[in-house]
Amino acid sequence: MVRTPGGEEKRIIPLRNYIFDILEKKRSMTLSELLRGLEKDVGKVSLSEVEKELMTMEIRGIIRVFASGKKDQRLEFIGFKA
């Protein structure tokens, strides 16, 4: 994180890299587990921001997302397709 002149914090490393690293290590987890892991590494992140990155990763074939329970989702790391 870097402080800008306005006092706001700005990430140097994109959020998708943090998500990728966490999922690569765990291989499979729920969305709520991912959010807790991101809060430890990055700080407060919005759910919509995380969901946007997850959708992009799912479209690119890096992860799979499954419904798990009423509110949670199961995330599964696939990796890059050759």
VEXLO-940621 format. One record per residue (C-alpha): chain; x, y, z. Coordinates in Angstrom, 1 decimal. Layout:
BEGIN
<torfi kette="A" x="X" y="Y" z="Z"/>
...
//
This chain:
BEGIN
<torfi kette="A" x="0.0" y="0.0" z="0.0"/>
<torfi kette="A" x="1.1" y="3.5" z="-0.8"/>
<torfi kette="A" x="-0.3" y="6.7" z="0.7"/>
<torfi kette="A" x="-1.3" y="9.3" z="-1.9"/>
<torfi kette="A" x="-1.2" y="13.0" z="-1.1"/>
<torfi kette="A" x="-4.9" y="13.0" z="-0.4"/>
<torfi kette="A" x="-4.3" y="10.5" z="2.5"/>
<torfi kette="A" x="-5.9" y="7.6" z="0.6"/>
<torfi kette="A" x="-4.2" y="4.3" z="0.3"/>
<torfi kette="A" x="-3.5" y="2.8" z="-3.1"/>
<torfi kette="A" x="-2.5" y="-0.8" z="-3.9"/>
<torfi kette="A" x="0.7" y="-1.3" z="-5.8"/>
<torfi kette="A" x="0.0" y="-5.0" z="-6.5"/>
<torfi kette="A" x="-3.4" y="-5.7" z="-8.3"/>
<torfi kette="A" x="-6.0" y="-7.4" z="-6.2"/>
<torfi kette="A" x="-6.1" y="-10.3" z="-8.7"/>
<torfi kette="A" x="-2.5" y="-11.2" z="-7.8"/>
<torfi kette="A" x="-3.4" y="-11.5" z="-4.2"/>
<torfi kette="A" x="-6.5" y="-13.6" z="-5.1"/>
<torfi kette="A" x="-4.4" y="-15.8" z="-7.4"/>
<torfi kette="A" x="-1.7" y="-16.4" z="-4.7"/>
<torfi kette="A" x="-4.3" y="-17.3" z="-2.0"/>
<torfi kette="A" x="-6.2" y="-19.7" z="-4.3"/>
<torfi kette="A" x="-3.0" y="-21.3" z="-5.7"/>
<torfi kette="A" x="-1.9" y="-22.2" z="-2.1"/>
<torfi kette="A" x="-5.3" y="-23.4" z="-0.9"/>
<torfi kette="A" x="-6.5" y="-24.9" z="-4.2"/>
<torfi kette="A" x="-10.2" y="-24.8" z="-3.0"/>
<torfi kette="A" x="-12.0" y="-22.5" z="-0.5"/>
<torfi kette="A" x="-15.2" y="-20.6" z="0.0"/>
<torfi kette="A" x="-15.7" y="-16.9" z="-0.9"/>
<torfi kette="A" x="-15.9" y="-16.0" z="2.8"/>
<torfi kette="A" x="-12.5" y="-17.7" z="3.5"/>
<torfi kette="A" x="-11.0" y="-15.8" z="0.6"/>
<torfi kette="A" x="-12.3" y="-12.5" z="1.9"/>
<torfi kette="A" x="-10.8" y="-13.2" z="5.3"/>
<torfi kette="A" x="-7.5" y="-14.0" z="3.7"/>
<torfi kette="A" x="-7.6" y="-10.8" z="1.6"/>
<torfi kette="A" x="-8.3" y="-8.7" z="4.7"/>
<torfi kette="A" x="-5.2" y="-10.1" z="6.4"/>
<torfi kette="A" x="-3.0" y="-9.4" z="3.3"/>
<torfi kette="A" x="-4.5" y="-6.3" z="1.8"/>
<torfi kette="A" x="-6.9" y="-4.8" z="4.4"/>
<torfi kette="A" x="-10.5" y="-3.9" z="3.7"/>
<torfi kette="A" x="-11.7" y="-4.9" z="0.2"/>
<torfi kette="A" x="-15.2" y="-4.5" z="-1.2"/>
<torfi kette="A" x="-17.2" y="-7.7" z="-2.1"/>
<torfi kette="A" x="-18.0" y="-6.2" z="-5.6"/>
<torfi kette="A" x="-14.4" y="-5.6" z="-6.3"/>
<torfi kette="A" x="-13.5" y="-9.2" z="-5.4"/>
<torfi kette="A" x="-16.4" y="-10.6" z="-7.4"/>
<torfi kette="A" x="-15.4" y="-8.7" z="-10.4"/>
<torfi kette="A" x="-11.9" y="-10.1" z="-10.3"/>
<torfi kette="A" x="-13.3" y="-13.7" z="-9.7"/>
<torfi kette="A" x="-15.6" y="-13.3" z="-12.7"/>
<torfi kette="A" x="-12.6" y="-12.3" z="-14.9"/>
<torfi kette="A" x="-10.6" y="-15.3" z="-13.6"/>
<torfi kette="A" x="-13.5" y="-17.7" z="-14.2"/>
<torfi kette="A" x="-13.9" y="-16.4" z="-17.8"/>
<torfi kette="A" x="-10.2" y="-16.9" z="-18.4"/>
<torfi kette="A" x="-10.4" y="-20.5" z="-17.1"/>
<torfi kette="A" x="-8.2" y="-20.0" z="-14.0"/>
<torfi kette="A" x="-10.8" y="-20.8" z="-11.5"/>
<torfi kette="A" x="-14.2" y="-22.5" z="-11.2"/>
<torfi kette="A" x="-17.0" y="-21.1" z="-9.0"/>
<torfi kette="A" x="-19.8" y="-23.3" z="-7.5"/>
<torfi kette="A" x="-22.8" y="-22.5" z="-5.4"/>
<torfi kette="A" x="-22.3" y="-23.6" z="-1.8"/>
<torfi kette="A" x="-25.1" y="-23.0" z="0.6"/>
<torfi kette="A" x="-27.5" y="-20.1" z="0.5"/>
<torfi kette="A" x="-25.0" y="-17.2" z="0.4"/>
<torfi kette="A" x="-21.5" y="-18.7" z="-0.1"/>
<torfi kette="A" x="-19.7" y="-19.8" z="-3.1"/>
<torfi kette="A" x="-17.0" y="-22.5" z="-3.5"/>
<torfi kette="A" x="-13.9" y="-21.4" z="-5.4"/>
<torfi kette="A" x="-11.6" y="-24.0" z="-7.0"/>
<torfi kette="A" x="-8.2" y="-23.2" z="-8.5"/>
<torfi kette="A" x="-7.6" y="-24.7" z="-12.0"/>
<torfi kette="A" x="-4.5" y="-22.9" z="-13.2"/>
<torfi kette="A" x="-3.6" y="-21.7" z="-16.6"/>
<torfi kette="A" x="-4.7" y="-23.6" z="-19.7"/>
<torfi kette="A" x="-1.9" y="-24.3" z="-22.2"/>
//
